[in-house]
Amino acid sequence: MKKILILTLIAGLFNGVTACAQQDKSKRPSPPAKVSETISSGATISIDYSQPSVKGRTIGKEIAPYGDVWRTGANNATRIKFADDVTVGGVAVKAGEYAIYTIPGQSEWEVILNKGVSNWGIDGYKQTDDVARFKVKANTLNQPVETFTMQIANVRPSATDLQIMWGTTALNVPITTDIDTKIMAQIDNAMNKDNRPYFASAMYYLETGRDLNQAVKWFDKAIEQNPNAFWMHHQRANALAKLGRKDEARAAANKSIELAKKANNNDYVRMNEKLIADLK
């Protein structure tokens, strides 16, 4: 019983120390911050950094001096983690976690991704650990930002921007991911299995303007498995229309109308009627 009580007291003491440490972090002059965003299937970006304030100082002179390697924040090295391979500032970067360093300048900043994720600021920084270096334009903000801020903005299916703002300076770092190659590999892999995703693969080819003849073949295979799927007939009609095979497209649309009416789906009836009208 005494042993259990002692262990409980030790655990409580440890938790108390941990809580105080976490609380102290939030009260630092440059408190910690985290940002995370997913830009496409599996392509998550997360950032851990600390937020210094300007406090009347001059950026480029008293803080973040021009021409010198800067920690891009405060305290520990600022870290960015990519769950997938990406291209940052035009440079290909493998999935993983990296420290972000910068070299501030009057009209442009040099951004550095480095392996030194355990560094304290620039202590321990080695140029030989750099994995990417590129320059970005330094834009001027109309309203100054007192607290150093990093955010992920302008999120698109396969791209986003890392934005850095401090004082009157703003940087925009483009990040892209080759999701198209990933999806194509998944399609190729799936087509070698018994349960093949014919419809999904055909739709991807149709929406991305790939081989439409192949898309039609996959629509045919999908319809063989599900002959009453009016939505599949409709998408097959779309592919045929884009190929200029108007008579076949019209026949496919009419079949879709027939099946959609049986299913009481007026939306697809209207979509097919519009498709037929556009063929004239």
matplotlib code that plots the C-alpha trace (Angstrom):
import matplotlib.pyplot as plt

x = [0.0, 2.8, 4.6, 1.4, 1.1, 4.7, 4.4, 1.2, 2.9, 5.9, 3.6, 1.7, 5.0, 6.2, 2.9, 3.1, 6.6, 5.6, 2.6, 4.7, 7.3, 4.5, 3.0, 6.4, 6.8, 3.6, 4.9, 8.2, 8.9, 8.8, 6.0, 5.8, 3.4, 2.3, 0.8, -0.5, -2.3, -3.1, -2.8, -3.6, -4.0, -1.3, 0.6, 0.5, 2.7, 3.4, 5.5, 6.9, 8.4, 8.6, 7.2, 9.5, 8.0, 9.5, 9.3, 10.4, 13.6, 14.6, 14.4, 17.6, 19.7, 18.9, 17.0, 17.3, 20.3, 20.6, 23.2, 23.4, 21.9, 18.9, 17.0, 13.7, 11.9, 13.3, 14.5, 14.9, 15.4, 12.2, 11.1, 8.9, 7.8, 6.5, 4.6, 5.2, 7.8, 7.3, 8.9, 9.6, 10.6, 11.3, 13.6, 12.6, 12.6, 12.1, 9.5, 10.9, 11.5, 13.9, 15.0, 14.2, 16.9, 16.8, 19.3, 17.3, 17.8, 16.5, 14.7, 14.8, 15.5, 17.3, 15.4, 17.3, 16.0, 18.6, 18.9, 19.7, 16.3, 17.7, 19.8, 19.2, 18.7, 21.8, 24.0, 25.1, 24.1, 26.2, 25.9, 26.9, 23.5, 21.5, 19.1, 17.6, 18.4, 16.4, 15.5, 12.1, 11.0, 10.6, 7.2, 6.1, 3.0, 0.7, 0.0, 3.0, 2.9, 4.3, 4.6, 6.6, 4.0, 4.2, 1.1, 0.1, -2.3, -3.8, -4.4, -5.1, -5.4, -1.6, -0.1, 0.0, 2.1, 4.1, 3.7, 6.1, 5.2, 7.1, 7.3, 6.5, 8.1, 6.2, 7.6, 5.6, 7.2, 5.4, 5.1, 3.8, 3.3, 3.2, -0.1, -0.8, 2.1, 1.0, -2.6, -1.4, 0.8, -2.2, -4.3, -1.6, -1.3, -5.1, -5.5, -3.3, -5.7, -8.9, -11.3, -10.3, -11.6, -12.7, -15.1, -12.8, -9.9, -12.0, -13.2, -9.7, -8.7, -11.8, -11.3, -7.6, -7.8, -5.9, -6.4, -10.2, -10.3, -8.9, -11.4, -14.3, -12.9, -12.9, -16.4, -17.5, -15.9, -17.6, -21.0, -20.6, -20.3, -23.2, -25.4, -28.1, -25.7, -27.1, -24.3, -21.7, -23.6, -23.7, -19.9, -19.3, -21.4, -19.3, -16.1, -17.6, -18.7, -15.2, -13.9, -16.3, -18.2, -21.5, -23.8, -22.4, -22.5, -26.2, -27.0, -25.2, -27.0, -30.3, -29.6, -28.7, -32.0, -33.9, -32.2, -32.3, -36.1, -36.5, -34.5, -36.5, -33.3, -34.4, -31.0, -29.3, -32.3, -31.6, -27.8, -28.2, -30.7, -28.3, -25.5, -27.6, -28.6, -24.9, -24.1, -26.3]
y = [0.0, 2.4, 1.6, 2.5, 5.7, 6.6, 5.9, 8.0, 10.9, 10.6, 10.5, 13.6, 15.4, 14.6, 15.7, 18.9, 19.6, 18.8, 21.1, 23.9, 23.4, 23.6, 26.6, 28.3, 27.7, 29.6, 32.5, 32.8, 36.1, 34.1, 31.5, 28.3, 27.8, 25.0, 25.0, 21.9, 21.5, 18.6, 19.7, 16.4, 12.7, 12.0, 15.3, 16.9, 19.8, 20.7, 23.5, 24.0, 27.4, 30.2, 33.7, 36.6, 40.1, 43.2, 45.4, 48.5, 47.0, 47.2, 44.0, 43.6, 45.4, 44.8, 41.5, 39.1, 41.0, 41.2, 38.8, 36.5, 33.1, 33.5, 30.8, 32.0, 32.4, 32.0, 29.4, 25.9, 25.5, 26.1, 22.8, 21.8, 18.3, 16.9, 13.6, 13.2, 14.2, 17.9, 20.7, 23.8, 27.0, 25.0, 22.5, 18.8, 17.8, 14.2, 13.5, 14.1, 16.8, 19.8, 22.9, 26.2, 28.8, 32.1, 34.7, 38.0, 40.7, 44.0, 42.8, 39.0, 36.4, 33.1, 30.1, 27.1, 23.6, 21.8, 18.5, 20.1, 19.7, 19.3, 22.5, 25.4, 28.3, 28.6, 26.8, 23.6, 24.8, 23.3, 24.3, 20.7, 19.7, 21.8, 19.9, 22.9, 26.6, 29.1, 32.8, 34.4, 38.0, 40.1, 41.8, 44.8, 44.7, 47.7, 46.9, 45.7, 42.4, 42.6, 38.9, 36.6, 34.5, 31.5, 30.1, 27.7, 29.5, 29.3, 25.5, 23.7, 20.0, 19.7, 23.0, 25.6, 28.5, 28.9, 32.5, 34.2, 37.7, 39.9, 43.7, 45.0, 42.0, 39.1, 36.1, 33.6, 30.2, 27.9, 24.2, 21.6, 17.9, 15.5, 13.9, 13.1, 10.6, 9.1, 8.5, 7.1, 4.6, 3.6, 3.1, 1.0, -1.1, -1.5, -2.6, -5.6, -6.9, -8.9, -6.1, -3.4, 0.1, 0.6, 3.5, 5.5, 5.1, 6.1, 9.1, 10.2, 9.9, 11.8, 14.7, 15.0, 14.8, 11.6, 8.8, 9.0, 5.9, 4.0, 5.8, 4.5, 1.0, 1.2, 2.7, -0.3, -2.7, -0.9, -1.0, -4.7, -5.1, -2.7, -2.4, -0.3, 2.4, 5.4, 7.6, 5.4, 5.6, 9.4, 9.7, 7.3, 9.6, 12.6, 10.7, 9.8, 13.4, 14.7, 12.2, 13.6, 10.2, 12.0, 9.2, 6.9, 9.7, 10.3, 6.6, 6.4, 9.5, 8.2, 4.9, 6.9, 8.8, 5.6, 4.1, 7.4, 7.7, 4.2, 5.3, 8.5, 10.6, 13.7, 15.4, 12.9, 13.1, 16.8, 16.4, 13.9, 16.1, 19.0, 16.8, 15.7, 19.2, 20.3, 17.6, 19.3]
z = [0.0, 0.9, -2.4, -4.4, -2.4, -3.0, -6.8, -6.9, -5.2, -7.6, -10.6, -9.3, -8.7, -12.2, -13.8, -11.8, -13.0, -16.6, -16.4, -15.0, -17.7, -20.4, -18.7, -18.6, -22.3, -23.1, -21.0, -22.8, -24.5, -27.7, -27.2, -29.2, -32.0, -34.3, -37.8, -39.7, -43.0, -45.5, -49.1, -50.8, -50.1, -47.4, -48.1, -44.6, -43.7, -40.1, -38.6, -35.0, -34.3, -31.7, -32.1, -31.2, -31.2, -32.9, -29.7, -31.5, -33.0, -36.6, -38.7, -40.7, -38.1, -34.5, -35.2, -38.1, -39.5, -43.3, -44.7, -41.7, -41.2, -38.9, -37.0, -38.5, -35.2, -31.7, -29.2, -30.8, -34.5, -36.4, -37.9, -40.9, -41.6, -44.9, -44.9, -48.6, -51.2, -52.1, -54.2, -52.1, -53.8, -56.9, -55.2, -54.8, -51.1, -49.7, -47.1, -43.6, -41.0, -41.6, -39.8, -41.5, -41.6, -43.6, -44.7, -44.6, -47.2, -48.3, -51.4, -51.0, -48.4, -48.9, -47.4, -46.2, -45.3, -43.1, -41.4, -38.0, -36.4, -32.9, -33.1, -30.7, -33.0, -35.3, -32.7, -34.5, -37.9, -40.7, -44.3, -45.3, -43.7, -46.1, -48.3, -50.1, -50.7, -52.7, -52.7, -52.4, -52.9, -49.7, -50.0, -48.0, -45.8, -45.5, -41.8, -39.7, -37.9, -34.4, -33.6, -36.0, -37.8, -40.1, -41.8, -44.6, -47.0, -50.4, -50.1, -53.4, -54.2, -54.9, -53.8, -51.0, -49.8, -46.7, -45.6, -43.2, -41.8, -39.4, -39.1, -42.6, -44.4, -46.0, -47.7, -49.8, -50.3, -52.9, -52.0, -54.4, -54.4, -57.3, -56.4, -60.0, -60.2, -56.9, -58.1, -61.5, -59.6, -57.5, -60.6, -62.3, -59.1, -58.7, -62.3, -61.6, -58.9, -59.2, -57.9, -60.4, -59.9, -63.5, -62.9, -60.6, -63.0, -66.0, -64.1, -63.3, -67.0, -68.0, -65.5, -66.2, -70.0, -70.4, -72.9, -73.4, -75.5, -72.5, -70.3, -72.5, -72.3, -68.5, -68.4, -70.5, -68.0, -65.1, -66.8, -67.4, -63.6, -62.9, -66.0, -64.3, -63.0, -64.9, -63.6, -65.3, -68.6, -68.3, -67.7, -70.6, -72.8, -71.6, -72.7, -76.0, -76.6, -75.9, -78.5, -81.0, -81.2, -81.1, -82.2, -79.5, -76.9, -77.7, -77.4, -74.0, -72.8, -73.8, -72.0, -68.9, -69.1, -69.4, -66.3, -64.4, -64.9, -63.5, -60.5, -60.2, -60.5, -62.3, -61.9, -64.2, -66.6, -66.9, -67.2, -70.0, -71.9, -71.7, -72.9, -75.9, -76.7, -76.7, -79.2, -81.9]

ax = plt.figure().add_subplot(projection="3d")
ax.plot(x, y, z, "-o")
ax.set_aspect("equal")
plt.show()
